Amino acid sequence: MPLIAVGAENKVSATDMLGTVLQDVTFMEDGNIVATYKDAANGGTEWTKSPVNLAQYVVENDNQIKVFLNPAAIIAAVNNAGRAVDIQTVIQQAIQMLYPMLVNGVPVAFEQTEDALSVYLNTELLLPLLKTLVVPLLSDEEVVAMLVELMKKDPDFGDMAGLAEPMLKAFPEIIESTTKVEIGLNFVK
């Protein structure tokens, strides 16, 4: 669904937009993960390569890697880019579930063929996070009302805010009955 404004008249989907800001992701032999992207903070016109040491990976088996994030390096990179980030608020809300992944790595499933690589967060990781972090938020009527009000104010989403409210209210029950959820990226050589 085209929701992101590009220029005065055009809109693109999140999937299409990702392709315009992310050129490639390299899983280096030394275990670093490096991305080439367009940085909006620098005008968004030139390709920028992320520094090493933000994220590393270790191959666990034929279908899983673990990704280790370096929060200090990520915060330093964000702050060096001149952006203000209230990372403390985000971390405090999910610290008990996310901290072990920072220490032990984020289990990322993958499937590889000769020409493509699919990397994704699988059900075993996502479903507990959704049930623990998202269900309580969307079970709170005040949070749902706040989200709907924010949607109404968005010129691109405002007309659909009426549809979003029942979906947001149903989301906790949907998550509770979900048996499979995967979120990821497909890379093609």
OpenMM code with the backbone's topology and positions (N, CA, C; nanometers):
from openmm import Vec3, app, unit

residues = "MET PRO LEU ILE ALA VAL GLY ALA GLU ASN LYS VAL SER ALA THR ASP MET LEU GLY THR VAL LEU GLN ASP VAL THR PHE MET GLU ASP GLY ASN ILE VAL ALA THR TYR LYS ASP ALA ALA ASN GLY GLY THR GLU TRP THR LYS SER PRO VAL ASN LEU ALA GLN TYR VAL VAL GLU ASN ASP ASN GLN ILE LYS VAL PHE LEU ASN PRO ALA ALA ILE ILE ALA ALA VAL ASN ASN ALA GLY ARG ALA VAL ASP ILE GLN THR VAL ILE GLN GLN ALA ILE GLN MET LEU TYR PRO MET LEU VAL ASN GLY VAL PRO VAL ALA PHE GLU GLN THR GLU ASP ALA LEU SER VAL TYR LEU ASN THR GLU LEU LEU LEU PRO LEU LEU LYS THR LEU VAL VAL PRO LEU LEU SER ASP GLU GLU VAL VAL ALA MET LEU VAL GLU LEU MET LYS LYS ASP PRO ASP PHE GLY ASP MET ALA GLY LEU ALA GLU PRO MET LEU LYS ALA PHE PRO GLU ILE ILE GLU SER THR THR LYS VAL GLU ILE GLY LEU ASN PHE VAL LYS".split()
positions = [
    Vec3(0.0849, -0.1166, 0.0000),
    Vec3(0.0000, 0.0000, 0.0000),
    Vec3(0.0898, 0.1232, 0.0000),
    Vec3(0.0747, 0.2135, -0.0965),
    Vec3(0.1624, 0.3310, -0.1037),
    Vec3(0.1303, 0.4323, 0.0056),
    Vec3(0.2190, 0.4440, 0.1028),
    Vec3(0.1958, 0.5348, 0.2149),
    Vec3(0.3034, 0.6404, 0.2310),
    Vec3(0.4187, 0.6223, 0.1678),
    Vec3(0.5306, 0.7131, 0.1895),
    Vec3(0.5344, 0.8149, 0.0763),
    Vec3(0.5257, 0.9428, 0.1125),
    Vec3(0.5260, 1.0493, 0.0128),
    Vec3(0.6665, 1.0682, -0.0443),
    Vec3(0.6723, 1.0755, -0.1769),
    Vec3(0.7973, 1.1042, -0.2477),
    Vec3(0.7650, 1.2185, -0.3417),
    Vec3(0.8085, 1.3380, -0.3073),
    Vec3(0.7716, 1.4543, -0.3858),
    Vec3(0.6312, 1.4999, -0.3503),
    Vec3(0.5769, 1.5886, -0.4313),
    Vec3(0.4470, 1.6473, -0.4006),
    Vec3(0.3309, 1.5537, -0.4321),
    Vec3(0.3420, 1.4742, -0.5376),
    Vec3(0.2284, 1.3951, -0.5837),
    Vec3(0.2458, 1.2446, -0.5693),
    Vec3(0.3675, 1.1950, -0.5660),
    Vec3(0.3903, 1.0504, -0.5696),
    Vec3(0.4005, 0.9895, -0.4312),
    Vec3(0.3559, 0.8639, -0.4222),
    Vec3(0.3663, 0.7867, -0.2992),
    Vec3(0.4153, 0.6477, -0.3363),
    Vec3(0.4951, 0.5891, -0.2455),
    Vec3(0.5453, 0.4539, -0.2688),
    Vec3(0.5201, 0.3690, -0.1450),
    Vec3(0.5296, 0.2370, -0.1624),
    Vec3(0.5136, 0.1459, -0.0497),
    Vec3(0.6438, 0.1377, 0.0285),
    Vec3(0.6357, 0.0838, 0.1502),
    Vec3(0.7561, 0.0659, 0.2319),
    Vec3(0.8549, -0.0253, 0.1619),
    Vec3(0.8060, -0.1285, 0.0926),
    Vec3(0.8928, -0.2212, 0.0210),
    Vec3(0.9693, -0.1490, -0.0895),
    Vec3(0.8995, -0.0674, -0.1679),
    Vec3(0.9657, 0.0070, -0.2742),
    Vec3(1.0642, 0.1085, -0.2173),
    Vec3(1.0286, 0.1723, -0.1069),
    Vec3(1.1152, 0.2721, -0.0458),
    Vec3(1.2436, 0.2082, 0.0058),
    Vec3(1.2334, 0.0886, 0.0626),
    Vec3(1.3516, 0.0203, 0.1143),
    Vec3(1.4553, 0.0039, 0.0045),
    Vec3(1.4105, -0.0301, -0.1158),
    Vec3(1.5034, -0.0467, -0.2281),
    Vec3(1.5709, 0.0821, -0.2700),
    Vec3(1.5119, 0.1960, -0.2399),
    Vec3(1.5740, 0.3229, -0.2770),
    Vec3(1.6739, 0.3725, -0.1723),
    Vec3(1.6655, 0.3197, -0.0503),
    Vec3(1.7574, 0.3652, 0.0549),
    Vec3(1.8577, 0.2589, 0.0981),
    Vec3(1.8340, 0.1321, 0.0619),
    Vec3(1.9252, 0.0246, 0.0979),
    Vec3(1.9763, -0.0396, -0.0299),
    Vec3(2.1070, -0.0233, -0.0543),
    Vec3(2.1652, -0.0776, -0.1768),
    Vec3(2.2057, -0.2234, -0.1593),
    Vec3(2.2746, -0.2534, -0.0485),
    Vec3(2.3158, -0.3911, -0.0260),
    Vec3(2.3504, -0.4131, 0.1203),
    Vec3(2.3559, -0.5405, 0.1570),
    Vec3(2.3998, -0.5830, 0.2887),
    Vec3(2.5046, -0.6913, 0.2661),
    Vec3(2.6215, -0.6749, 0.3257),
    Vec3(2.7304, -0.7706, 0.3066),
    Vec3(2.7584, -0.8432, 0.4370),
    Vec3(2.7527, -0.9754, 0.4315),
    Vec3(2.7923, -1.0594, 0.5431),
    Vec3(2.9388, -1.0933, 0.5196),
    Vec3(3.0276, -1.0186, 0.5854),
    Vec3(3.1700, -1.0300, 0.5586),
    Vec3(3.2281, -1.1573, 0.6216),
    Vec3(3.3390, -1.2034, 0.5658),
    Vec3(3.4034, -1.3248, 0.6161),
    Vec3(3.4476, -1.3111, 0.7611),
    Vec3(3.4790, -1.1881, 0.8046),
    Vec3(3.5248, -1.1682, 0.9429),
    Vec3(3.4097, -1.1629, 1.0429),
    Vec3(3.2847, -1.1810, 0.9950),
    Vec3(3.1695, -1.1834, 1.0838),
    Vec3(3.0967, -1.0509, 1.0953),
    Vec3(3.1460, -0.9451, 1.0347),
    Vec3(3.0764, -0.8165, 1.0373),
    Vec3(2.9644, -0.8143, 0.9343),
    Vec3(2.8613, -0.7387, 0.9652),
    Vec3(2.7532, -0.7130, 0.8704),
    Vec3(2.7604, -0.5645, 0.8369),
    Vec3(2.7748, -0.5346, 0.7081),
    Vec3(2.7896, -0.3964, 0.6638),
    Vec3(2.6826, -0.3678, 0.5589),
    Vec3(2.6181, -0.2533, 0.5695),
    Vec3(2.5138, -0.2148, 0.4752),
    Vec3(2.5558, -0.0893, 0.3995),
    Vec3(2.5128, -0.0808, 0.2744),
    Vec3(2.5307, 0.0400, 0.1953),
    Vec3(2.3917, 0.1015, 0.1805),
    Vec3(2.3779, 0.2268, 0.2242),
    Vec3(2.2468, 0.2898, 0.2307),
    Vec3(2.2596, 0.4388, 0.2029),
    Vec3(2.1462, 0.5037, 0.1819),
    Vec3(2.1424, 0.6490, 0.1681),
    Vec3(2.0991, 0.7062, 0.3019),
    Vec3(2.1815, 0.7917, 0.3585),
    Vec3(2.1575, 0.8472, 0.4909),
    Vec3(2.0827, 0.9799, 0.4791),
    Vec3(1.9592, 0.9809, 0.5263),
    Vec3(1.8762, 1.1022, 0.5186),
    Vec3(1.9404, 1.2187, 0.5921),
    Vec3(2.0151, 1.1901, 0.6991),
    Vec3(2.0783, 1.2965, 0.7761),
    Vec3(2.1844, 1.3683, 0.6929),
    Vec3(2.2353, 1.3020, 0.5908),
    Vec3(2.3363, 1.3630, 0.5032),
    Vec3(2.2781, 1.3983, 0.3670),
    Vec3(2.1498, 1.4218, 0.3604),
    Vec3(2.0856, 1.4624, 0.2367),
    Vec3(2.0236, 1.3484, 0.1589),
    Vec3(2.0606, 1.2265, 0.1883),
    Vec3(2.0001, 1.1108, 0.1240),
    Vec3(2.0293, 1.0963, -0.0237),
    Vec3(2.1394, 1.1536, -0.0711),
    Vec3(2.1693, 1.1448, -0.2135),
    Vec3(2.2876, 1.0549, -0.2459),
    Vec3(2.3788, 1.0385, -0.1518),
    Vec3(2.4986, 0.9579, -0.1748),
    Vec3(2.4910, 0.8277, -0.0965),
    Vec3(2.5427, 0.7206, -0.1550),
    Vec3(2.5490, 0.5934, -0.0847),
    Vec3(2.6524, 0.6015, 0.0258),
    Vec3(2.6165, 0.5512, 0.1427),
    Vec3(2.7026, 0.5507, 0.2610),
    Vec3(2.7173, 0.4077, 0.3084),
    Vec3(2.8375, 0.3697, 0.3482),
    Vec3(2.8613, 0.2354, 0.4004),
    Vec3(2.8646, 0.2433, 0.5523),
    Vec3(2.7907, 0.1554, 0.6173),
    Vec3(2.7902, 0.1548, 0.7637),
    Vec3(2.9273, 0.1090, 0.8132),
    Vec3(2.9672, 0.1580, 0.9295),
    Vec3(3.0965, 0.1140, 0.9823),
    Vec3(3.0900, -0.0311, 1.0298),
    Vec3(3.2050, -0.0959, 1.0343),
    Vec3(3.2098, -0.2290, 1.0932),
    Vec3(3.1892, -0.2141, 1.2429),
    Vec3(3.1587, -0.3235, 1.3082),
    Vec3(3.1441, -0.3301, 1.4530),
    Vec3(3.0064, -0.2861, 1.5034),
    Vec3(2.9110, -0.2575, 1.4136),
    Vec3(2.7744, -0.2292, 1.4579),
    Vec3(2.6979, -0.3594, 1.4785),
    Vec3(2.7199, -0.4539, 1.3877),
    Vec3(2.6521, -0.5832, 1.3944),
    Vec3(2.7462, -0.6906, 1.3415),
    Vec3(2.7497, -0.8016, 1.4122),
    Vec3(2.8294, -0.9157, 1.3690),
    Vec3(2.7390, -1.0382, 1.3677),
    Vec3(2.7837, -1.1417, 1.2945),
    Vec3(2.7052, -1.2646, 1.2894),
    Vec3(2.7965, -1.3847, 1.3101),
    Vec3(2.7343, -1.4930, 1.3569),
    Vec3(2.8006, -1.6217, 1.3715),
    Vec3(2.7050, -1.7255, 1.3146),
    Vec3(2.7558, -1.8138, 1.2288),
    Vec3(2.6731, -1.9199, 1.1735),
    Vec3(2.6589, -2.0279, 1.2798),
    Vec3(2.5349, -2.0557, 1.3187),
    Vec3(2.5061, -2.1567, 1.4209),
    Vec3(2.4931, -2.2960, 1.3602),
    Vec3(2.4196, -2.3044, 1.2481),
    Vec3(2.4002, -2.4311, 1.1794),
    Vec3(2.3558, -2.4001, 1.0374),
    Vec3(2.3065, -2.4993, 0.9641),
    Vec3(2.2695, -2.4799, 0.8242),
    Vec3(2.1511, -2.3873, 0.8023),
    Vec3(2.0761, -2.3560, 0.9093),
    Vec3(1.9566, -2.2734, 0.8939),
    Vec3(1.9485, -2.1564, 0.9900),
    Vec3(2.0540, -2.1291, 1.0651),
    Vec3(2.0444, -2.0204, 1.1618),
    Vec3(2.1785, -1.9532, 1.1819),
    Vec3(2.1706, -1.8211, 1.1930),
    Vec3(2.2846, -1.7413, 1.2345),
    Vec3(2.2427, -1.6670, 1.3605),
    Vec3(2.3394, -1.6217, 1.4362),
    Vec3(2.3101, -1.5315, 1.5476),
    Vec3(2.3724, -1.3969, 1.5125),
    Vec3(2.2945, -1.2926, 1.5321),
    Vec3(2.3403, -1.1570, 1.5064),
    Vec3(2.3649, -1.0903, 1.6406),
    Vec3(2.4842, -1.0333, 1.6563),
    Vec3(2.5217, -0.9623, 1.7780),
    Vec3(2.5270, -0.8139, 1.7464),
    Vec3(2.4450, -0.7366, 1.8182),
    Vec3(2.4434, -0.5921, 1.8009),
    Vec3(2.5347, -0.5278, 1.9042),
    Vec3(2.5995, -0.4203, 1.8653),
    Vec3(2.6867, -0.3455, 1.9542),
    Vec3(2.6159, -0.2139, 1.9876),
    Vec3(2.5366, -0.2111, 2.0961),
    Vec3(2.4569, -0.0915, 2.1265),
    Vec3(2.5408, 0.0349, 2.1405),
    Vec3(2.6568, 0.0243, 2.2035),
    Vec3(2.7411, 0.1435, 2.2219),
    Vec3(2.7845, 0.2002, 2.0873),
    Vec3(2.8251, 0.1119, 1.9947),
    Vec3(2.8675, 0.1589, 1.8622),
    Vec3(2.7499, 0.2145, 1.7830),
    Vec3(2.6324, 0.1525, 1.7975),
    Vec3(2.5134, 0.2003, 1.7266),
    Vec3(2.4737, 0.3384, 1.7777),
    Vec3(2.4706, 0.3555, 1.9090),
    Vec3(2.4358, 0.4858, 1.9671),
    Vec3(2.5372, 0.5909, 1.9252),
    Vec3(2.6659, 0.5547, 1.9271),
    Vec3(2.7699, 0.6494, 1.8863),
    Vec3(2.7524, 0.6884, 1.7400),
    Vec3(2.7206, 0.5910, 1.6539),
    Vec3(2.7009, 0.6208, 1.5118),
    Vec3(2.5800, 0.7112, 1.4917),
    Vec3(2.4719, 0.6843, 1.5647),
    Vec3(2.3515, 0.7665, 1.5537),
    Vec3(2.3793, 0.9072, 1.6054),
    Vec3(2.4440, 0.9168, 1.7205),
    Vec3(2.4749, 1.0485, 1.7770),
    Vec3(2.5729, 1.1243, 1.6896),
    Vec3(2.6685, 1.0550, 1.6299),
    Vec3(2.7634, 1.1204, 1.5405),
    Vec3(2.6935, 1.1722, 1.4157),
    Vec3(2.5819, 1.1123, 1.3799),
    Vec3(2.5060, 1.1581, 1.2632),
    Vec3(2.4208, 1.2796, 1.2979),
    Vec3(2.4284, 1.3267, 1.4217),
    Vec3(2.3566, 1.4471, 1.4614),
    Vec3(2.2109, 1.4245, 1.4941),
    Vec3(2.1725, 1.3008, 1.5194),
    Vec3(2.0331, 1.2721, 1.5508),
    Vec3(2.0168, 1.2558, 1.7005),
    Vec3(1.9065, 1.3013, 1.7514),
    Vec3(1.8758, 1.2802, 1.8933),
    Vec3(1.7942, 1.1524, 1.9049),
    Vec3(1.8400, 1.0575, 1.9844),
    Vec3(1.7706, 0.9310, 2.0006),
    Vec3(1.7477, 0.9052, 2.1483),
    Vec3(1.6247, 0.8803, 2.1854),
    Vec3(1.5940, 0.8452, 2.3234),
    Vec3(1.5916, 0.6934, 2.3345),
    Vec3(1.7087, 0.6335, 2.3190),
    Vec3(1.7201, 0.4888, 2.3192),
    Vec3(1.6878, 0.4304, 2.4565),
    Vec3(1.7073, 0.5083, 2.5615),
    Vec3(1.6806, 0.4585, 2.6970),
    Vec3(1.5348, 0.4191, 2.7153),
    Vec3(1.4439, 0.4979, 2.6636),
    Vec3(1.3018, 0.4668, 2.6766),
    Vec3(1.2690, 0.3352, 2.6081),
    Vec3(1.3214, 0.3172, 2.4890),
    Vec3(1.2968, 0.1937, 2.4146),
    Vec3(1.3548, 0.0739, 2.4891),
    Vec3(1.4758, 0.0857, 2.5363),
    Vec3(1.5418, -0.0259, 2.6050),
    Vec3(1.4701, -0.0603, 2.7351),
    Vec3(1.4270, 0.0399, 2.8106),
    Vec3(1.3604, 0.0143, 2.9383),
    Vec3(1.2310, -0.0647, 2.9200),
    Vec3(1.1588, -0.0415, 2.8121),
    Vec3(1.0322, -0.1107, 2.7894),
    Vec3(1.0515, -0.2587, 2.7612),
    Vec3(1.1649, -0.2948, 2.7033),
    Vec3(1.1830, -0.4335, 2.6605),
    Vec3(1.3087, -0.4989, 2.7148),
    Vec3(1.3696, -0.4410, 2.8165),
    Vec3(1.5013, -0.4844, 2.8619),
    Vec3(1.5067, -0.6320, 2.9000),
    Vec3(1.4079, -0.6824, 2.9695),
    Vec3(1.4136, -0.8206, 3.0148),
    Vec3(1.4143, -0.9203, 2.8991),
    Vec3(1.3483, -0.8873, 2.7894),
    Vec3(1.3458, -0.9803, 2.6756),
    Vec3(1.4607, -0.9569, 2.5791),
    Vec3(1.5012, -0.8330, 2.5626),
    Vec3(1.6018, -0.8032, 2.4612),
    Vec3(1.7451, -0.8151, 2.5115),
    Vec3(1.7680, -0.7933, 2.6395),
    Vec3(1.9044, -0.7975, 2.6910),
    Vec3(1.9739, -0.9313, 2.6639),
    Vec3(1.9071, -1.0436, 2.6878),
    Vec3(1.9744, -1.1703, 2.6557),
    Vec3(2.0159, -1.1807, 2.5092),
    Vec3(1.9379, -1.1206, 2.4192),
    Vec3(1.9744, -1.1251, 2.2783),
    Vec3(2.0942, -1.0359, 2.2485),
    Vec3(2.1085, -0.9270, 2.3244),
    Vec3(2.2266, -0.8434, 2.3069),
    Vec3(2.3518, -0.9174, 2.3515),
    Vec3(2.3387, -0.9961, 2.4565),
    Vec3(2.4532, -1.0707, 2.5100),
    Vec3(2.4810, -1.1967, 2.4290),
    Vec3(2.3767, -1.2743, 2.4014),
    Vec3(2.3929, -1.4052, 2.3380),
    Vec3(2.3718, -1.4046, 2.1871),
    Vec3(2.3265, -1.2912, 2.1321),
    Vec3(2.3002, -1.2815, 1.9892),
    Vec3(2.1539, -1.2996, 1.9583),
    Vec3(2.1110, -1.2390, 1.8494),
    Vec3(1.9734, -1.2505, 1.8019),
    Vec3(1.9692, -1.3694, 1.7073),
    Vec3(1.8882, -1.4710, 1.7370),
    Vec3(1.8810, -1.5849, 1.6458),
    Vec3(1.8059, -1.5478, 1.5183),
    Vec3(1.8778, -1.5488, 1.4074),
    Vec3(1.8212, -1.5125, 1.2784),
    Vec3(1.8239, -1.6363, 1.1889),
    Vec3(1.7076, -1.6797, 1.1444),
    Vec3(1.6999, -1.7949, 1.0551),
    Vec3(1.7386, -1.7508, 0.9149),
    Vec3(1.7898, -1.8451, 0.8356),
    Vec3(1.8202, -1.8114, 0.6973),
    Vec3(1.8035, -1.9327, 0.6085),
    Vec3(1.7779, -1.9043, 0.4815),
    Vec3(1.7732, -2.0058, 0.3761),
    Vec3(1.8537, -1.9503, 0.2609),
    Vec3(1.9419, -2.0336, 0.2061),
    Vec3(2.0321, -1.9860, 0.1027),
    Vec3(2.0251, -2.0761, -0.0191),
    Vec3(2.0197, -2.0117, -0.1351),
    Vec3(2.0336, -2.0822, -0.2617),
    Vec3(2.1537, -2.0219, -0.3322),
    Vec3(2.1818, -2.0677, -0.4517),
    Vec3(2.2973, -2.0166, -0.5249),
    Vec3(2.2842, -1.8677, -0.5554),
    Vec3(2.1608, -1.8214, -0.5776),
    Vec3(2.1399, -1.6828, -0.6200),
    Vec3(2.0703, -1.5943, -0.5173),
    Vec3(2.0297, -1.6502, -0.4042),
    Vec3(1.9514, -1.5696, -0.3103),
    Vec3(1.9773, -1.6118, -0.1664),
    Vec3(1.9514, -1.5190, -0.0770),
    Vec3(1.9616, -1.5436, 0.0665),
    Vec3(1.8395, -1.4808, 0.1323),
    Vec3(1.7680, -1.5598, 0.2099),
    Vec3(1.6558, -1.5088, 0.2891),
    Vec3(1.6971, -1.5138, 0.4347),
    Vec3(1.6902, -1.4007, 0.5031),
    Vec3(1.7180, -1.3950, 0.6464),
    Vec3(1.5923, -1.3435, 0.7145),
    Vec3(1.5567, -1.4077, 0.8265),
    Vec3(1.4309, -1.3678, 0.8893),
    Vec3(1.4293, -1.4032, 1.0372),
    Vec3(1.3477, -1.3288, 1.1093),
    Vec3(1.3189, -1.3581, 1.2488),
    Vec3(1.2003, -1.4536, 1.2467),
    Vec3(1.2147, -1.5669, 1.3146),
    Vec3(1.1111, -1.6693, 1.3041),
    Vec3(1.0108, -1.6620, 1.4188),
    Vec3(0.9154, -1.7531, 1.4148),
    Vec3(0.8056, -1.7564, 1.5112),
    Vec3(0.8559, -1.7706, 1.6540),
    Vec3(0.9575, -1.8570, 1.6737),
    Vec3(1.0080, -1.8816, 1.8086),
    Vec3(1.0614, -1.7540, 1.8735),
    Vec3(1.1122, -1.6624, 1.7941),
    Vec3(1.1614, -1.5349, 1.8470),
    Vec3(1.0496, -1.4308, 1.8541),
    Vec3(0.9759, -1.4144, 1.7446),
    Vec3(0.8803, -1.3040, 1.7344),
    Vec3(0.7549, -1.3202, 1.8195),
    Vec3(0.6991, -1.4398, 1.8223),
    Vec3(0.5718, -1.4560, 1.8919),
    Vec3(0.5807, -1.4224, 2.0405),
    Vec3(0.6824, -1.4686, 2.1140),
    Vec3(0.6924, -1.4254, 2.2544),
    Vec3(0.7108, -1.2743, 2.2694),
    Vec3(0.7875, -1.2129, 2.1793),
    Vec3(0.8048, -1.0670, 2.1855),
    Vec3(0.6714, -0.9965, 2.1623),
    Vec3(0.5976, -1.0404, 2.0608),
    Vec3(0.4676, -0.9791, 2.0321),
    Vec3(0.3717, -0.9963, 2.1497),
    Vec3(0.3693, -1.1169, 2.2061),
    Vec3(0.2766, -1.1432, 2.3170),
    Vec3(0.3145, -1.0644, 2.4417),
    Vec3(0.4432, -1.0459, 2.4653),
    Vec3(0.4881, -0.9782, 2.5868),
    Vec3(0.4897, -0.8264, 2.5731),
    Vec3(0.5264, -0.7761, 2.4537),
    Vec3(0.5431, -0.6316, 2.4376),
    Vec3(0.4259, -0.5635, 2.3663),
    Vec3(0.3713, -0.6258, 2.2632),
    Vec3(0.2685, -0.5600, 2.1823),
    Vec3(0.1283, -0.5821, 2.2379),
    Vec3(0.0969, -0.7046, 2.2790),
    Vec3(-0.0385, -0.7334, 2.3290),
    Vec3(-0.0764, -0.6417, 2.4454),
    Vec3(0.0096, -0.6255, 2.5469),
    Vec3(-0.0302, -0.5347, 2.6558),
    Vec3(-0.0533, -0.3905, 2.6093),
    Vec3(0.0286, -0.3434, 2.5163),
    Vec3(0.0100, -0.2067, 2.4664),
    Vec3(-0.1228, -0.1916, 2.3937),
    Vec3(-0.1527, -0.2854, 2.3040),
    Vec3(-0.2751, -0.2736, 2.2249),
    Vec3(-0.3992, -0.3195, 2.3001),
    Vec3(-0.3804, -0.3728, 2.4195),
    Vec3(-0.4948, -0.4059, 2.5055),
    Vec3(-0.5373, -0.2845, 2.5880),
    Vec3(-0.4560, -0.1817, 2.5871),
    Vec3(-0.4838, -0.0582, 2.6600),
    Vec3(-0.5627, 0.0359, 2.5685),
    Vec3(-0.6865, 0.0666, 2.6055),
    Vec3(-0.7728, 0.1502, 2.5218),
    Vec3(-0.7141, 0.2890, 2.4972),
    Vec3(-0.6433, 0.3435, 2.5965),
    Vec3(-0.5820, 0.4754, 2.5792),
    Vec3(-0.4729, 0.4725, 2.4732),
    Vec3(-0.3950, 0.3663, 2.4686),
    Vec3(-0.2894, 0.3535, 2.3677),
    Vec3(-0.3523, 0.3428, 2.2290),
    Vec3(-0.4559, 0.2618, 2.2159),
    Vec3(-0.5243, 0.2475, 2.0872),
    Vec3(-0.5825, 0.3815, 2.0437),
    Vec3(-0.6464, 0.4532, 2.1340),
    Vec3(-0.7040, 0.5846, 2.1018),
    Vec3(-0.5951, 0.6821, 2.0572),
    Vec3(-0.4800, 0.6791, 2.1254),
    Vec3(-0.3688, 0.7673, 2.0886),
    Vec3(-0.3191, 0.7341, 1.9475),
    Vec3(-0.3051, 0.6050, 1.9154),
    Vec3(-0.2593, 0.5646, 1.7825),
    Vec3(-0.3577, 0.6067, 1.6746),
    Vec3(-0.4872, 0.5905, 1.7018),
    Vec3(-0.5893, 0.6295, 1.6045),
    Vec3(-0.5850, 0.7810, 1.5820),
    Vec3(-0.5685, 0.8581, 1.6880),
    Vec3(-0.5593, 1.0040, 1.6736),
    Vec3(-0.4378, 1.0438, 1.5898),
    Vec3(-0.3248, 0.9766, 1.6125),
    Vec3(-0.2054, 1.0043, 1.5319),
    Vec3(-0.2305, 0.9712, 1.3855),
    Vec3(-0.3005, 0.8624, 1.3598),
    Vec3(-0.3330, 0.8242, 1.2222),
    Vec3(-0.4241, 0.9275, 1.1563),
    Vec3(-0.5218, 0.9768, 1.2311),
    Vec3(-0.6148, 1.0756, 1.1762),
    Vec3(-0.5424, 1.2030, 1.1342),
    Vec3(-0.4358, 1.2372, 1.2057),
    Vec3(-0.3602, 1.3587, 1.1751),
    Vec3(-0.2697, 1.3417, 1.0532),
    Vec3(-0.2393, 1.2184, 1.0166),
    Vec3(-0.1509, 1.1910, 0.9034),
    Vec3(-0.2309, 1.2052, 0.7745),
    Vec3(-0.1902, 1.2980, 0.6851),
    Vec3(-0.2676, 1.3198, 0.5631),
    Vec3(-0.2730, 1.1956, 0.4727),
    Vec3(-0.1732, 1.1087, 0.4796),
    Vec3(-0.1727, 0.9896, 0.3954),
    Vec3(-0.2533, 0.8762, 0.4556),
    Vec3(-0.2689, 0.8746, 0.5872),
    Vec3(-0.3334, 0.7628, 0.6544),
    Vec3(-0.4677, 0.8009, 0.7158),
    Vec3(-0.4937, 0.9296, 0.7250),
    Vec3(-0.6115, 0.9789, 0.7967),
    Vec3(-0.7432, 0.9171, 0.7565),
    Vec3(-0.7642, 0.8968, 0.6252),
    Vec3(-0.8902, 0.8403, 0.5784),
    Vec3(-0.9091, 0.6957, 0.6225),
    Vec3(-0.7995, 0.6265, 0.6535),
    Vec3(-0.8084, 0.4861, 0.6924),
    Vec3(-0.8088, 0.4662, 0.8431),
    Vec3(-0.8007, 0.5734, 0.9204),
    Vec3(-0.7948, 0.5617, 1.0663),
    Vec3(-0.9166, 0.4895, 1.1220),
    Vec3(-1.0323, 0.5105, 1.0610),
    Vec3(-1.1537, 0.4413, 1.1061),
    Vec3(-1.1435, 0.2908, 1.0896),
    Vec3(-1.0744, 0.2470, 0.9853),
    Vec3(-1.0538, 0.1039, 0.9642),
    Vec3(-0.9479, 0.0489, 1.0594),
    Vec3(-0.8523, 0.1317, 1.0931),
    Vec3(-0.7405, 0.0872, 1.1762),
    Vec3(-0.7832, 0.0578, 1.3198),
    Vec3(-0.8775, 0.1353, 1.3726),
    Vec3(-0.9167, 0.1171, 1.5129),
    Vec3(-0.9654, -0.0242, 1.5428),
    Vec3(-1.0590, -0.0802, 1.4641),
    Vec3(-1.1006, -0.2175, 1.4940),
    Vec3(-0.9874, -0.3185, 1.4753),
    Vec3(-0.8994, -0.2920, 1.3787),
    Vec3(-0.7863, -0.3828, 1.3580),
    Vec3(-0.6927, -0.3789, 1.4778),
    Vec3(-0.6633, -0.2590, 1.5282),
    Vec3(-0.5758, -0.2473, 1.6447),
    Vec3(-0.6371, -0.3162, 1.7659),
    Vec3(-0.7682, -0.3008, 1.7831),
    Vec3(-0.8355, -0.3640, 1.8969),
    Vec3(-0.8361, -0.5163, 1.8836),
    Vec3(-0.8394, -0.5667, 1.7600),
    Vec3(-0.8408, -0.7112, 1.7367),
    Vec3(-0.7002, -0.7715, 1.7407),
    Vec3(-0.5995, -0.6887, 1.7261),
    Vec3(-0.4622, -0.7375, 1.7161),
    Vec3(-0.4187, -0.8247, 1.8339),
    Vec3(-0.4479, -0.7880, 1.9598),
    Vec3(-0.4076, -0.8764, 2.0709),
    Vec3(-0.4640, -1.0177, 2.0575),
    Vec3(-0.5912, -1.0291, 2.0203),
    Vec3(-0.6507, -1.1621, 2.0040),
    Vec3(-0.5874, -1.2361, 1.8858),
    Vec3(-0.5570, -1.1616, 1.7796),
    Vec3(-0.4927, -1.2222, 1.6625),
    Vec3(-0.3552, -1.2763, 1.7013),
    Vec3(-0.2787, -1.1970, 1.7749),
    Vec3(-0.1458, -1.2416, 1.8177),
    Vec3(-0.1579, -1.3652, 1.9062),
    Vec3(-0.2510, -1.3633, 1.9991),
    Vec3(-0.2674, -1.4769, 2.0901),
    Vec3(-0.3000, -1.6053, 2.0154),
    Vec3(-0.3682, -1.5957, 1.9024),
    Vec3(-0.4045, -1.7158, 1.8280),
    Vec3(-0.3098, -1.7450, 1.7109),
    Vec3(-0.2078, -1.6633, 1.6934),
    Vec3(-0.1126, -1.6821, 1.5843),
    Vec3(-0.0244, -1.8034, 1.6107),
    Vec3(-0.0005, -1.8811, 1.5064),
    Vec3(0.0871, -1.9975, 1.5189),
    Vec3(0.2158, -1.9822, 1.4389),
    Vec3(0.2191, -1.8897, 1.3414),
    Vec3(0.3407, -1.8700, 1.2633),
    Vec3(0.3517, -1.7236, 1.2223),
    Vec3(0.4701, -1.6652, 1.2457),
    Vec3(0.4983, -1.5290, 1.2025),
    Vec3(0.6478, -1.5208, 1.1708),
    Vec3(0.6801, -1.4630, 1.0561),
    Vec3(0.8189, -1.4458, 1.0151),
    Vec3(0.8325, -1.3075, 0.9526),
    Vec3(0.9409, -1.2390, 0.9886),
    Vec3(0.9696, -1.1079, 0.9307),
    Vec3(1.1144, -1.1108, 0.8852),
    Vec3(1.1371, -1.0723, 0.7588),
    Vec3(1.2748, -1.0790, 0.7115),
    Vec3(1.2954, -1.0074, 0.5803),
    Vec3(1.4116, -1.0339, 0.5242),
    Vec3(1.4522, -0.9748, 0.3971),
    Vec3(1.5001, -1.0840, 0.3036),
    Vec3(1.4738, -1.0665, 0.1756),
    Vec3(1.5262, -1.1557, 0.0730),
    Vec3(1.6311, -1.0799, -0.0061),
    Vec3(1.7519, -1.1345, -0.0133),
    Vec3(1.8620, -1.0732, -0.0854),
    Vec3(1.8890, -1.1540, -0.2119),
    Vec3(1.9079, -1.0844, -0.3238),
    Vec3(1.9388, -1.1491, -0.4493),
    Vec3(2.0740, -1.1002, -0.4959),
    Vec3(2.1618, -1.1936, -0.5385),
    Vec3(2.2937, -1.1521, -0.5875),
    Vec3(2.2802, -1.0642, -0.7091),
] * unit.nanometer
topology = app.Topology()
chain = topology.addChain("A")
for resn in residues:
    res = topology.addResidue(resn, chain)
    for name in ("N", "CA", "C"):
        topology.addAtom(name, app.Element.getBySymbol(name[0]), res)
